[in-house]
């Protein structure tokens, strides 16, 4: 039988997200036992700076969300920081996926080739299919890394978009 410490050590050392089944394989135990150990570990981490985070059916160790603002003011920018342009394009992909680069360009009003490439390199978006139109352009969607980085359990956790109020006609 594995222990909560072995589970914690595995999650910490791997640095990634894993399904219960994958953890069970690595620890040589069952998914049911992993579920019990995750519950115990979650209780032991209560009040600590490290928490268990679930994203798209996988669990990882992350910094507690309430420390985000505190730490961002005190730590240097991480490699792969996202520019305002990339955040804008990423939001379009997140809310409209699947979406083509041409559709992103149309909404942003500028070419987004380099921005989309950066988001692909950061692992925040991926090709999820091909359009049916001429040229069969790649369709982009968000990844598990996107969910993890923005602390979302699933796309359903995205905040609601505010509706723009119609402009009054000027006479």
Phi and psi in radians as a Rosetta constraint file:
Dihedral C 1 N 2 CA 2 C 2 CIRCULARHARMONIC -1.364 0.35
Dihedral N 2 CA 2 C 2 N 3 CIRCULARHARMONIC 2.832 0.35
Dihedral C 2 N 3 CA 3 C 3 CIRCULARHARMONIC -1.970 0.35
Dihedral N 3 CA 3 C 3 N 4 CIRCULARHARMONIC 2.876 0.35
Dihedral C 3 N 4 CA 4 C 4 CIRCULARHARMONIC -1.088 0.35
Dihedral N 4 CA 4 C 4 N 5 CIRCULARHARMONIC -0.546 0.35
Dihedral C 4 N 5 CA 5 C 5 CIRCULARHARMONIC -1.175 0.35
Dihedral N 5 CA 5 C 5 N 6 CIRCULARHARMONIC -0.697 0.35
Dihedral C 5 N 6 CA 6 C 6 CIRCULARHARMONIC -1.139 0.35
Dihedral N 6 CA 6 C 6 N 7 CIRCULARHARMONIC -0.706 0.35
Dihedral C 6 N 7 CA 7 C 7 CIRCULARHARMONIC -1.074 0.35
Dihedral N 7 CA 7 C 7 N 8 CIRCULARHARMONIC -0.843 0.35
Dihedral C 7 N 8 CA 8 C 8 CIRCULARHARMONIC -1.048 0.35
Dihedral N 8 CA 8 C 8 N 9 CIRCULARHARMONIC -0.777 0.35
Dihedral C 8 N 9 CA 9 C 9 CIRCULARHARMONIC -1.067 0.35
Dihedral N 9 CA 9 C 9 N 10 CIRCULARHARMONIC -0.738 0.35
Dihedral C 9 N 10 CA 10 C 10 CIRCULARHARMONIC -1.093 0.35
Dihedral N 10 CA 10 C 10 N 11 CIRCULARHARMONIC -0.863 0.35
Dihedral C 10 N 11 CA 11 C 11 CIRCULARHARMONIC -1.093 0.35
Dihedral N 11 CA 11 C 11 N 12 CIRCULARHARMONIC -0.707 0.35
Dihedral C 11 N 12 CA 12 C 12 CIRCULARHARMONIC -1.162 0.35
Dihedral N 12 CA 12 C 12 N 13 CIRCULARHARMONIC -0.866 0.35
Dihedral C 12 N 13 CA 13 C 13 CIRCULARHARMONIC -1.183 0.35
Dihedral N 13 CA 13 C 13 N 14 CIRCULARHARMONIC -0.611 0.35
Dihedral C 13 N 14 CA 14 C 14 CIRCULARHARMONIC -1.268 0.35
Dihedral N 14 CA 14 C 14 N 15 CIRCULARHARMONIC -0.557 0.35
Dihedral C 14 N 15 CA 15 C 15 CIRCULARHARMONIC 1.197 0.35
Dihedral N 15 CA 15 C 15 N 16 CIRCULARHARMONIC 0.176 0.35
Dihedral C 15 N 16 CA 16 C 16 CIRCULARHARMONIC -2.233 0.35
Dihedral N 16 CA 16 C 16 N 17 CIRCULARHARMONIC -3.010 0.35
Dihedral C 16 N 17 CA 17 C 17 CIRCULARHARMONIC -1.784 0.35
Dihedral N 17 CA 17 C 17 N 18 CIRCULARHARMONIC 2.522 0.35
Dihedral C 17 N 18 CA 18 C 18 CIRCULARHARMONIC -2.489 0.35
Dihedral N 18 CA 18 C 18 N 19 CIRCULARHARMONIC 2.567 0.35
Dihedral C 18 N 19 CA 19 C 19 CIRCULARHARMONIC -1.341 0.35
Dihedral N 19 CA 19 C 19 N 20 CIRCULARHARMONIC 2.833 0.35
Dihedral C 19 N 20 CA 20 C 20 CIRCULARHARMONIC -1.044 0.35
Dihedral N 20 CA 20 C 20 N 21 CIRCULARHARMONIC -0.682 0.35
Dihedral C 20 N 21 CA 21 C 21 CIRCULARHARMONIC -1.111 0.35
Dihedral N 21 CA 21 C 21 N 22 CIRCULARHARMONIC -0.744 0.35
Dihedral C 21 N 22 CA 22 C 22 CIRCULARHARMONIC -1.138 0.35
Dihedral N 22 CA 22 C 22 N 23 CIRCULARHARMONIC -0.723 0.35
Dihedral C 22 N 23 CA 23 C 23 CIRCULARHARMONIC -1.080 0.35
Dihedral N 23 CA 23 C 23 N 24 CIRCULARHARMONIC -0.761 0.35
Dihedral C 23 N 24 CA 24 C 24 CIRCULARHARMONIC -1.019 0.35
Dihedral N 24 CA 24 C 24 N 25 CIRCULARHARMONIC -0.750 0.35
Dihedral C 24 N 25 CA 25 C 25 CIRCULARHARMONIC -1.087 0.35
Dihedral N 25 CA 25 C 25 N 26 CIRCULARHARMONIC -0.780 0.35
Dihedral C 25 N 26 CA 26 C 26 CIRCULARHARMONIC -1.181 0.35
Dihedral N 26 CA 26 C 26 N 27 CIRCULARHARMONIC -0.605 0.35
Dihedral C 26 N 27 CA 27 C 27 CIRCULARHARMONIC -1.607 0.35
Dihedral N 27 CA 27 C 27 N 28 CIRCULARHARMONIC -0.089 0.35
Dihedral C 27 N 28 CA 28 C 28 CIRCULARHARMONIC 1.192 0.35
Dihedral N 28 CA 28 C 28 N 29 CIRCULARHARMONIC 0.754 0.35
Dihedral C 28 N 29 CA 29 C 29 CIRCULARHARMONIC -2.461 0.35
Dihedral N 29 CA 29 C 29 N 30 CIRCULARHARMONIC -2.883 0.35
Dihedral C 29 N 30 CA 30 C 30 CIRCULARHARMONIC -1.810 0.35
Dihedral N 30 CA 30 C 30 N 31 CIRCULARHARMONIC 2.780 0.35
Dihedral C 30 N 31 CA 31 C 31 CIRCULARHARMONIC -1.099 0.35
Dihedral N 31 CA 31 C 31 N 32 CIRCULARHARMONIC -0.600 0.35
Dihedral C 31 N 32 CA 32 C 32 CIRCULARHARMONIC -1.105 0.35
Dihedral N 32 CA 32 C 32 N 33 CIRCULARHARMONIC -0.785 0.35
Dihedral C 32 N 33 CA 33 C 33 CIRCULARHARMONIC -1.116 0.35
Dihedral N 33 CA 33 C 33 N 34 CIRCULARHARMONIC -0.689 0.35
Dihedral C 33 N 34 CA 34 C 34 CIRCULARHARMONIC -1.059 0.35
Dihedral N 34 CA 34 C 34 N 35 CIRCULARHARMONIC -0.739 0.35
Dihedral C 34 N 35 CA 35 C 35 CIRCULARHARMONIC -1.035 0.35
Dihedral N 35 CA 35 C 35 N 36 CIRCULARHARMONIC -0.739 0.35
Dihedral C 35 N 36 CA 36 C 36 CIRCULARHARMONIC -1.139 0.35
Dihedral N 36 CA 36 C 36 N 37 CIRCULARHARMONIC -0.788 0.35
Dihedral C 36 N 37 CA 37 C 37 CIRCULARHARMONIC -1.123 0.35
Dihedral N 37 CA 37 C 37 N 38 CIRCULARHARMONIC -0.640 0.35
Dihedral C 37 N 38 CA 38 C 38 CIRCULARHARMONIC -1.102 0.35
Dihedral N 38 CA 38 C 38 N 39 CIRCULARHARMONIC -0.699 0.35
Dihedral C 38 N 39 CA 39 C 39 CIRCULARHARMONIC -1.088 0.35
Dihedral N 39 CA 39 C 39 N 40 CIRCULARHARMONIC -0.756 0.35
Dihedral C 39 N 40 CA 40 C 40 CIRCULARHARMONIC -1.143 0.35
Dihedral N 40 CA 40 C 40 N 41 CIRCULARHARMONIC -0.778 0.35
Dihedral C 40 N 41 CA 41 C 41 CIRCULARHARMONIC -1.093 0.35
Dihedral N 41 CA 41 C 41 N 42 CIRCULARHARMONIC -0.717 0.35
Dihedral C 41 N 42 CA 42 C 42 CIRCULARHARMONIC -1.047 0.35
Dihedral N 42 CA 42 C 42 N 43 CIRCULARHARMONIC -0.727 0.35
Dihedral C 42 N 43 CA 43 C 43 CIRCULARHARMONIC -1.125 0.35
Dihedral N 43 CA 43 C 43 N 44 CIRCULARHARMONIC -0.741 0.35
Dihedral C 43 N 44 CA 44 C 44 CIRCULARHARMONIC -1.169 0.35
Dihedral N 44 CA 44 C 44 N 45 CIRCULARHARMONIC -0.500 0.35
Dihedral C 44 N 45 CA 45 C 45 CIRCULARHARMONIC -1.482 0.35
Dihedral N 45 CA 45 C 45 N 46 CIRCULARHARMONIC -0.131 0.35
Dihedral C 45 N 46 CA 46 C 46 CIRCULARHARMONIC -0.960 0.35
Dihedral N 46 CA 46 C 46 N 47 CIRCULARHARMONIC 2.216 0.35
Dihedral C 46 N 47 CA 47 C 47 CIRCULARHARMONIC 1.496 0.35
Dihedral N 47 CA 47 C 47 N 48 CIRCULARHARMONIC -0.068 0.35
Dihedral C 47 N 48 CA 48 C 48 CIRCULARHARMONIC -1.582 0.35
Dihedral N 48 CA 48 C 48 N 49 CIRCULARHARMONIC 2.980 0.35
Dihedral C 48 N 49 CA 49 C 49 CIRCULARHARMONIC -1.372 0.35
Dihedral N 49 CA 49 C 49 N 50 CIRCULARHARMONIC -0.254 0.35
Dihedral C 49 N 50 CA 50 C 50 CIRCULARHARMONIC -1.912 0.35
Dihedral N 50 CA 50 C 50 N 51 CIRCULARHARMONIC 2.396 0.35
Dihedral C 50 N 51 CA 51 C 51 CIRCULARHARMONIC -2.344 0.35
Dihedral N 51 CA 51 C 51 N 52 CIRCULARHARMONIC 2.834 0.35
Dihedral C 51 N 52 CA 52 C 52 CIRCULARHARMONIC -1.458 0.35
Dihedral N 52 CA 52 C 52 N 53 CIRCULARHARMONIC 2.310 0.35
Dihedral C 52 N 53 CA 53 C 53 CIRCULARHARMONIC -2.138 0.35
Dihedral N 53 CA 53 C 53 N 54 CIRCULARHARMONIC 2.321 0.35
Dihedral C 53 N 54 CA 54 C 54 CIRCULARHARMONIC -1.821 0.35
Dihedral N 54 CA 54 C 54 N 55 CIRCULARHARMONIC 2.269 0.35
Dihedral C 54 N 55 CA 55 C 55 CIRCULARHARMONIC -2.494 0.35
Dihedral N 55 CA 55 C 55 N 56 CIRCULARHARMONIC 2.038 0.35
Dihedral C 55 N 56 CA 56 C 56 CIRCULARHARMONIC 0.961 0.35
Dihedral N 56 CA 56 C 56 N 57 CIRCULARHARMONIC 0.738 0.35
Dihedral C 56 N 57 CA 57 C 57 CIRCULARHARMONIC 1.396 0.35
Dihedral N 57 CA 57 C 57 N 58 CIRCULARHARMONIC 0.142 0.35
Dihedral C 57 N 58 CA 58 C 58 CIRCULARHARMONIC -2.166 0.35
Dihedral N 58 CA 58 C 58 N 59 CIRCULARHARMONIC 2.663 0.35
Dihedral C 58 N 59 CA 59 C 59 CIRCULARHARMONIC -2.050 0.35
Dihedral N 59 CA 59 C 59 N 60 CIRCULARHARMONIC 2.574 0.35
Dihedral C 59 N 60 CA 60 C 60 CIRCULARHARMONIC -2.604 0.35
Dihedral N 60 CA 60 C 60 N 61 CIRCULARHARMONIC 2.908 0.35
Dihedral C 60 N 61 CA 61 C 61 CIRCULARHARMONIC -1.607 0.35
Dihedral N 61 CA 61 C 61 N 62 CIRCULARHARMONIC 2.267 0.35
Dihedral C 61 N 62 CA 62 C 62 CIRCULARHARMONIC -2.419 0.35
Dihedral N 62 CA 62 C 62 N 63 CIRCULARHARMONIC 2.945 0.35
Dihedral C 62 N 63 CA 63 C 63 CIRCULARHARMONIC -1.229 0.35
Dihedral N 63 CA 63 C 63 N 64 CIRCULARHARMONIC 2.478 0.35
Dihedral C 63 N 64 CA 64 C 64 CIRCULARHARMONIC -1.000 0.35
Dihedral N 64 CA 64 C 64 N 65 CIRCULARHARMONIC 2.325 0.35
Dihedral C 64 N 65 CA 65 C 65 CIRCULARHARMONIC -0.978 0.35
Dihedral N 65 CA 65 C 65 N 66 CIRCULARHARMONIC -0.589 0.35
Dihedral C 65 N 66 CA 66 C 66 CIRCULARHARMONIC -1.200 0.35
Dihedral N 66 CA 66 C 66 N 67 CIRCULARHARMONIC -0.188 0.35
Dihedral C 66 N 67 CA 67 C 67 CIRCULARHARMONIC -1.640 0.35
Dihedral N 67 CA 67 C 67 N 68 CIRCULARHARMONIC -0.055 0.35
Dihedral C 67 N 68 CA 68 C 68 CIRCULARHARMONIC -0.958 0.35
Dihedral N 68 CA 68 C 68 N 69 CIRCULARHARMONIC -0.956 0.35
Dihedral C 68 N 69 CA 69 C 69 CIRCULARHARMONIC -1.115 0.35
Dihedral N 69 CA 69 C 69 N 70 CIRCULARHARMONIC -0.737 0.35
Dihedral C 69 N 70 CA 70 C 70 CIRCULARHARMONIC -1.025 0.35
Dihedral N 70 CA 70 C 70 N 71 CIRCULARHARMONIC -0.856 0.35
Dihedral C 70 N 71 CA 71 C 71 CIRCULARHARMONIC -1.264 0.35
Dihedral N 71 CA 71 C 71 N 72 CIRCULARHARMONIC -0.629 0.35
Dihedral C 71 N 72 CA 72 C 72 CIRCULARHARMONIC -1.128 0.35
Dihedral N 72 CA 72 C 72 N 73 CIRCULARHARMONIC -0.485 0.35
Dihedral C 72 N 73 CA 73 C 73 CIRCULARHARMONIC -1.356 0.35
Dihedral N 73 CA 73 C 73 N 74 CIRCULARHARMONIC -0.314 0.35
Dihedral C 73 N 74 CA 74 C 74 CIRCULARHARMONIC -1.963 0.35
Dihedral N 74 CA 74 C 74 N 75 CIRCULARHARMONIC -0.227 0.35
Dihedral C 74 N 75 CA 75 C 75 CIRCULARHARMONIC -1.911 0.35
Dihedral N 75 CA 75 C 75 N 76 CIRCULARHARMONIC 2.590 0.35
Dihedral C 75 N 76 CA 76 C 76 CIRCULARHARMONIC -1.164 0.35
Dihedral N 76 CA 76 C 76 N 77 CIRCULARHARMONIC 2.767 0.35
Dihedral C 76 N 77 CA 77 C 77 CIRCULARHARMONIC -1.022 0.35
Dihedral N 77 CA 77 C 77 N 78 CIRCULARHARMONIC 2.387 0.35
Dihedral C 77 N 78 CA 78 C 78 CIRCULARHARMONIC -1.329 0.35
Dihedral N 78 CA 78 C 78 N 79 CIRCULARHARMONIC 2.645 0.35
Dihedral C 78 N 79 CA 79 C 79 CIRCULARHARMONIC -1.052 0.35
Dihedral N 79 CA 79 C 79 N 80 CIRCULARHARMONIC 2.507 0.35
Dihedral C 79 N 80 CA 80 C 80 CIRCULARHARMONIC 1.450 0.35
Dihedral N 80 CA 80 C 80 N 81 CIRCULARHARMONIC 0.371 0.35
Dihedral C 80 N 81 CA 81 C 81 CIRCULARHARMONIC -0.970 0.35
Dihedral N 81 CA 81 C 81 N 82 CIRCULARHARMONIC 2.569 0.35
Dihedral C 81 N 82 CA 82 C 82 CIRCULARHARMONIC -1.723 0.35
Dihedral N 82 CA 82 C 82 N 83 CIRCULARHARMONIC 2.213 0.35
Dihedral C 82 N 83 CA 83 C 83 CIRCULARHARMONIC -1.282 0.35
Dihedral N 83 CA 83 C 83 N 84 CIRCULARHARMONIC 2.902 0.35
Dihedral C 83 N 84 CA 84 C 84 CIRCULARHARMONIC -1.059 0.35
Dihedral N 84 CA 84 C 84 N 85 CIRCULARHARMONIC -0.701 0.35
Dihedral C 84 N 85 CA 85 C 85 CIRCULARHARMONIC -1.112 0.35
Dihedral N 85 CA 85 C 85 N 86 CIRCULARHARMONIC -0.726 0.35
Dihedral C 85 N 86 CA 86 C 86 CIRCULARHARMONIC -1.186 0.35
Dihedral N 86 CA 86 C 86 N 87 CIRCULARHARMONIC -0.674 0.35
Dihedral C 86 N 87 CA 87 C 87 CIRCULARHARMONIC -1.088 0.35
Dihedral N 87 CA 87 C 87 N 88 CIRCULARHARMONIC -0.688 0.35
Dihedral C 87 N 88 CA 88 C 88 CIRCULARHARMONIC -1.089 0.35
Dihedral N 88 CA 88 C 88 N 89 CIRCULARHARMONIC -0.828 0.35
Dihedral C 88 N 89 CA 89 C 89 CIRCULARHARMONIC -1.150 0.35
Dihedral N 89 CA 89 C 89 N 90 CIRCULARHARMONIC -0.692 0.35
Dihedral C 89 N 90 CA 90 C 90 CIRCULARHARMONIC -1.109 0.35
Dihedral N 90 CA 90 C 90 N 91 CIRCULARHARMONIC -0.691 0.35
Dihedral C 90 N 91 CA 91 C 91 CIRCULARHARMONIC -1.097 0.35
Dihedral N 91 CA 91 C 91 N 92 CIRCULARHARMONIC -0.707 0.35
Dihedral C 91 N 92 CA 92 C 92 CIRCULARHARMONIC -1.073 0.35
Dihedral N 92 CA 92 C 92 N 93 CIRCULARHARMONIC -0.772 0.35
Dihedral C 92 N 93 CA 93 C 93 CIRCULARHARMONIC -1.114 0.35
Dihedral N 93 CA 93 C 93 N 94 CIRCULARHARMONIC -0.791 0.35
Dihedral C 93 N 94 CA 94 C 94 CIRCULARHARMONIC -1.050 0.35
Dihedral N 94 CA 94 C 94 N 95 CIRCULARHARMONIC -0.765 0.35
Dihedral C 94 N 95 CA 95 C 95 CIRCULARHARMONIC -1.523 0.35
Dihedral N 95 CA 95 C 95 N 96 CIRCULARHARMONIC -0.385 0.35
Dihedral C 95 N 96 CA 96 C 96 CIRCULARHARMONIC -2.002 0.35
Dihedral N 96 CA 96 C 96 N 97 CIRCULARHARMONIC 0.045 0.35
Dihedral C 96 N 97 CA 97 C 97 CIRCULARHARMONIC -1.007 0.35
Dihedral N 97 CA 97 C 97 N 98 CIRCULARHARMONIC 2.566 0.35
Dihedral C 97 N 98 CA 98 C 98 CIRCULARHARMONIC -1.326 0.35
Dihedral N 98 CA 98 C 98 N 99 CIRCULARHARMONIC 2.539 0.35
Dihedral C 98 N 99 CA 99 C 99 CIRCULARHARMONIC -2.462 0.35
Dihedral N 99 CA 99 C 99 N 100 CIRCULARHARMONIC 2.562 0.35
Dihedral C 99 N 100 CA 100 C 100 CIRCULARHARMONIC -1.575 0.35
Dihedral N 100 CA 100 C 100 N 101 CIRCULARHARMONIC 2.846 0.35
Dihedral C 100 N 101 CA 101 C 101 CIRCULARHARMONIC -1.102 0.35
Dihedral N 101 CA 101 C 101 N 102 CIRCULARHARMONIC -0.636 0.35
Dihedral C 101 N 102 CA 102 C 102 CIRCULARHARMONIC -1.065 0.35
Dihedral N 102 CA 102 C 102 N 103 CIRCULARHARMONIC -0.680 0.35
Dihedral C 102 N 103 CA 103 C 103 CIRCULARHARMONIC -1.162 0.35
Dihedral N 103 CA 103 C 103 N 104 CIRCULARHARMONIC -0.667 0.35
Dihedral C 103 N 104 CA 104 C 104 CIRCULARHARMONIC -1.113 0.35
Dihedral N 104 CA 104 C 104 N 105 CIRCULARHARMONIC -0.803 0.35
Dihedral C 104 N 105 CA 105 C 105 CIRCULARHARMONIC -1.013 0.35
Dihedral N 105 CA 105 C 105 N 106 CIRCULARHARMONIC -0.742 0.35
Dihedral C 105 N 106 CA 106 C 106 CIRCULARHARMONIC -1.092 0.35
Dihedral N 106 CA 106 C 106 N 107 CIRCULARHARMONIC -0.784 0.35
Dihedral C 106 N 107 CA 107 C 107 CIRCULARHARMONIC -1.231 0.35
Dihedral N 107 CA 107 C 107 N 108 CIRCULARHARMONIC -0.740 0.35
Dihedral C 107 N 108 CA 108 C 108 CIRCULARHARMONIC -1.322 0.35
Dihedral N 108 CA 108 C 108 N 109 CIRCULARHARMONIC -0.459 0.35
Dihedral C 108 N 109 CA 109 C 109 CIRCULARHARMONIC 1.405 0.35
Dihedral N 109 CA 109 C 109 N 110 CIRCULARHARMONIC 0.182 0.35
Dihedral C 109 N 110 CA 110 C 110 CIRCULARHARMONIC -2.480 0.35
Dihedral N 110 CA 110 C 110 N 111 CIRCULARHARMONIC 2.836 0.35
Dihedral C 110 N 111 CA 111 C 111 CIRCULARHARMONIC -1.219 0.35
Dihedral N 111 CA 111 C 111 N 112 CIRCULARHARMONIC 2.401 0.35
Dihedral C 111 N 112 CA 112 C 112 CIRCULARHARMONIC -2.069 0.35
Dihedral N 112 CA 112 C 112 N 113 CIRCULARHARMONIC 0.294 0.35
Dihedral C 112 N 113 CA 113 C 113 CIRCULARHARMONIC -0.965 0.35
Dihedral N 113 CA 113 C 113 N 114 CIRCULARHARMONIC -0.908 0.35
Dihedral C 113 N 114 CA 114 C 114 CIRCULARHARMONIC -1.175 0.35
Dihedral N 114 CA 114 C 114 N 115 CIRCULARHARMONIC -0.662 0.35
Dihedral C 114 N 115 CA 115 C 115 CIRCULARHARMONIC -1.107 0.35
Dihedral N 115 CA 115 C 115 N 116 CIRCULARHARMONIC -0.787 0.35
Dihedral C 115 N 116 CA 116 C 116 CIRCULARHARMONIC -1.102 0.35
Dihedral N 116 CA 116 C 116 N 117 CIRCULARHARMONIC -0.716 0.35
Dihedral C 116 N 117 CA 117 C 117 CIRCULARHARMONIC -1.074 0.35
Dihedral N 117 CA 117 C 117 N 118 CIRCULARHARMONIC -0.723 0.35
Dihedral C 117 N 118 CA 118 C 118 CIRCULARHARMONIC -1.088 0.35
Dihedral N 118 CA 118 C 118 N 119 CIRCULARHARMONIC -0.777 0.35
Dihedral C 118 N 119 CA 119 C 119 CIRCULARHARMONIC -1.116 0.35
Dihedral N 119 CA 119 C 119 N 120 CIRCULARHARMONIC -0.624 0.35
Dihedral C 119 N 120 CA 120 C 120 CIRCULARHARMONIC -1.133 0.35
Dihedral N 120 CA 120 C 120 N 121 CIRCULARHARMONIC -0.793 0.35
Dihedral C 120 N 121 CA 121 C 121 CIRCULARHARMONIC -1.110 0.35
Dihedral N 121 CA 121 C 121 N 122 CIRCULARHARMONIC -0.604 0.35
Dihedral C 121 N 122 CA 122 C 122 CIRCULARHARMONIC -1.361 0.35
Dihedral N 122 CA 122 C 122 N 123 CIRCULARHARMONIC -0.139 0.35
Dihedral C 122 N 123 CA 123 C 123 CIRCULARHARMONIC 1.308 0.35
Dihedral N 123 CA 123 C 123 N 124 CIRCULARHARMONIC 0.357 0.35
Dihedral C 123 N 124 CA 124 C 124 CIRCULARHARMONIC -1.556 0.35
Dihedral N 124 CA 124 C 124 N 125 CIRCULARHARMONIC -0.424 0.35
Dihedral C 124 N 125 CA 125 C 125 CIRCULARHARMONIC -2.301 0.35
Dihedral N 125 CA 125 C 125 N 126 CIRCULARHARMONIC 2.859 0.35
Dihedral C 125 N 126 CA 126 C 126 CIRCULARHARMONIC -2.627 0.35
Dihedral N 126 CA 126 C 126 N 127 CIRCULARHARMONIC 2.832 0.35
Dihedral C 126 N 127 CA 127 C 127 CIRCULARHARMONIC -1.326 0.35
Dihedral N 127 CA 127 C 127 N 128 CIRCULARHARMONIC 2.171 0.35
Dihedral C 127 N 128 CA 128 C 128 CIRCULARHARMONIC -1.954 0.35
Dihedral N 128 CA 128 C 128 N 129 CIRCULARHARMONIC 0.012 0.35
Dihedral C 128 N 129 CA 129 C 129 CIRCULARHARMONIC 2.884 0.35
Dihedral N 129 CA 129 C 129 N 130 CIRCULARHARMONIC -2.927 0.35
Dihedral C 129 N 130 CA 130 C 130 CIRCULARHARMONIC -2.284 0.35
Dihedral N 130 CA 130 C 130 N 131 CIRCULARHARMONIC 2.494 0.35
Dihedral C 130 N 131 CA 131 C 131 CIRCULARHARMONIC -1.227 0.35
Dihedral N 131 CA 131 C 131 N 132 CIRCULARHARMONIC 2.814 0.35
Dihedral C 131 N 132 CA 132 C 132 CIRCULARHARMONIC -1.521 0.35
Dihedral N 132 CA 132 C 132 N 133 CIRCULARHARMONIC -0.140 0.35
Dihedral C 132 N 133 CA 133 C 133 CIRCULARHARMONIC -1.319 0.35
Dihedral N 133 CA 133 C 133 N 134 CIRCULARHARMONIC -3.091 0.35
Dihedral C 133 N 134 CA 134 C 134 CIRCULARHARMONIC -1.056 0.35
Dihedral N 134 CA 134 C 134 N 135 CIRCULARHARMONIC 2.311 0.35
Dihedral C 134 N 135 CA 135 C 135 CIRCULARHARMONIC 1.514 0.35
Dihedral N 135 CA 135 C 135 N 136 CIRCULARHARMONIC -0.202 0.35
Dihedral C 135 N 136 CA 136 C 136 CIRCULARHARMONIC 0.780 0.35
Dihedral N 136 CA 136 C 136 N 137 CIRCULARHARMONIC 1.064 0.35
Dihedral C 136 N 137 CA 137 C 137 CIRCULARHARMONIC -1.053 0.35
Dihedral N 137 CA 137 C 137 N 138 CIRCULARHARMONIC 2.570 0.35
Dihedral C 137 N 138 CA 138 C 138 CIRCULARHARMONIC -1.106 0.35
Dihedral N 138 CA 138 C 138 N 139 CIRCULARHARMONIC 2.474 0.35
Dihedral C 138 N 139 CA 139 C 139 CIRCULARHARMONIC -1.796 0.35
Dihedral N 139 CA 139 C 139 N 140 CIRCULARHARMONIC 2.317 0.35
Dihedral C 139 N 140 CA 140 C 140 CIRCULARHARMONIC -1.876 0.35
Dihedral N 140 CA 140 C 140 N 141 CIRCULARHARMONIC 2.543 0.35
Dihedral C 140 N 141 CA 141 C 141 CIRCULARHARMONIC -2.484 0.35
Dihedral N 141 CA 141 C 141 N 142 CIRCULARHARMONIC 2.929 0.35
Dihedral C 141 N 142 CA 142 C 142 CIRCULARHARMONIC -1.402 0.35
Dihedral N 142 CA 142 C 142 N 143 CIRCULARHARMONIC 2.917 0.35
Dihedral C 142 N 143 CA 143 C 143 CIRCULARHARMONIC -2.045 0.35
Dihedral N 143 CA 143 C 143 N 144 CIRCULARHARMONIC 3.056 0.35
Dihedral C 143 N 144 CA 144 C 144 CIRCULARHARMONIC -1.078 0.35
Dihedral N 144 CA 144 C 144 N 145 CIRCULARHARMONIC -0.595 0.35
Dihedral C 144 N 145 CA 145 C 145 CIRCULARHARMONIC -1.091 0.35
Dihedral N 145 CA 145 C 145 N 146 CIRCULARHARMONIC -0.657 0.35
Dihedral C 145 N 146 CA 146 C 146 CIRCULARHARMONIC -1.037 0.35
Dihedral N 146 CA 146 C 146 N 147 CIRCULARHARMONIC -0.832 0.35
Dihedral C 146 N 147 CA 147 C 147 CIRCULARHARMONIC -1.058 0.35
Dihedral N 147 CA 147 C 147 N 148 CIRCULARHARMONIC -0.791 0.35
Dihedral C 147 N 148 CA 148 C 148 CIRCULARHARMONIC -1.103 0.35
Dihedral N 148 CA 148 C 148 N 149 CIRCULARHARMONIC -0.834 0.35
Dihedral C 148 N 149 CA 149 C 149 CIRCULARHARMONIC -1.114 0.35
Dihedral N 149 CA 149 C 149 N 150 CIRCULARHARMONIC -0.567 0.35
Dihedral C 149 N 150 CA 150 C 150 CIRCULARHARMONIC -1.805 0.35
Dihedral N 150 CA 150 C 150 N 151 CIRCULARHARMONIC 0.232 0.35
Dihedral C 150 N 151 CA 151 C 151 CIRCULARHARMONIC 0.929 0.35
Dihedral N 151 CA 151 C 151 N 152 CIRCULARHARMONIC 0.889 0.35
Dihedral C 151 N 152 CA 152 C 152 CIRCULARHARMONIC -1.983 0.35
Dihedral N 152 CA 152 C 152 N 153 CIRCULARHARMONIC 2.380 0.35
Dihedral C 152 N 153 CA 153 C 153 CIRCULARHARMONIC -1.288 0.35
Dihedral N 153 CA 153 C 153 N 154 CIRCULARHARMONIC -0.615 0.35
Dihedral C 153 N 154 CA 154 C 154 CIRCULARHARMONIC -2.794 0.35
Dihedral N 154 CA 154 C 154 N 155 CIRCULARHARMONIC 3.057 0.35
Dihedral C 154 N 155 CA 155 C 155 CIRCULARHARMONIC -1.129 0.35
Dihedral N 155 CA 155 C 155 N 156 CIRCULARHARMONIC -0.398 0.35
Dihedral C 155 N 156 CA 156 C 156 CIRCULARHARMONIC -1.127 0.35
Dihedral N 156 CA 156 C 156 N 157 CIRCULARHARMONIC -0.322 0.35
Dihedral C 156 N 157 CA 157 C 157 CIRCULARHARMONIC -1.484 0.35
Dihedral N 157 CA 157 C 157 N 158 CIRCULARHARMONIC -0.030 0.35
Dihedral C 157 N 158 CA 158 C 158 CIRCULARHARMONIC -1.081 0.35
Dihedral N 158 CA 158 C 158 N 159 CIRCULARHARMONIC 2.458 0.35
Dihedral C 158 N 159 CA 159 C 159 CIRCULARHARMONIC -1.119 0.35
Dihedral N 159 CA 159 C 159 N 160 CIRCULARHARMONIC 2.637 0.35
Dihedral C 159 N 160 CA 160 C 160 CIRCULARHARMONIC -1.118 0.35
Dihedral N 160 CA 160 C 160 N 161 CIRCULARHARMONIC 2.489 0.35
Dihedral C 160 N 161 CA 161 C 161 CIRCULARHARMONIC -1.411 0.35
Dihedral N 161 CA 161 C 161 N 162 CIRCULARHARMONIC 2.351 0.35
Dihedral C 161 N 162 CA 162 C 162 CIRCULARHARMONIC -1.260 0.35
Dihedral N 162 CA 162 C 162 N 163 CIRCULARHARMONIC 2.412 0.35
Dihedral C 162 N 163 CA 163 C 163 CIRCULARHARMONIC -1.468 0.35
Dihedral N 163 CA 163 C 163 N 164 CIRCULARHARMONIC 2.278 0.35
Dihedral C 163 N 164 CA 164 C 164 CIRCULARHARMONIC -1.225 0.35
Dihedral N 164 CA 164 C 164 N 165 CIRCULARHARMONIC 2.404 0.35
Dihedral C 164 N 165 CA 165 C 165 CIRCULARHARMONIC -1.379 0.35
Dihedral N 165 CA 165 C 165 N 166 CIRCULARHARMONIC 2.451 0.35
Dihedral C 165 N 166 CA 166 C 166 CIRCULARHARMONIC -1.125 0.35
Dihedral N 166 CA 166 C 166 N 167 CIRCULARHARMONIC 2.460 0.35
Dihedral C 166 N 167 CA 167 C 167 CIRCULARHARMONIC -1.318 0.35
Dihedral N 167 CA 167 C 167 N 168 CIRCULARHARMONIC 2.477 0.35
Dihedral C 167 N 168 CA 168 C 168 CIRCULARHARMONIC -1.364 0.35
Dihedral N 168 CA 168 C 168 N 169 CIRCULARHARMONIC 2.486 0.35
Dihedral C 168 N 169 CA 169 C 169 CIRCULARHARMONIC -1.240 0.35
Dihedral N 169 CA 169 C 169 N 170 CIRCULARHARMONIC 2.356 0.35
Dihedral C 169 N 170 CA 170 C 170 CIRCULARHARMONIC -1.599 0.35
Dihedral N 170 CA 170 C 170 N 171 CIRCULARHARMONIC 2.368 0.35
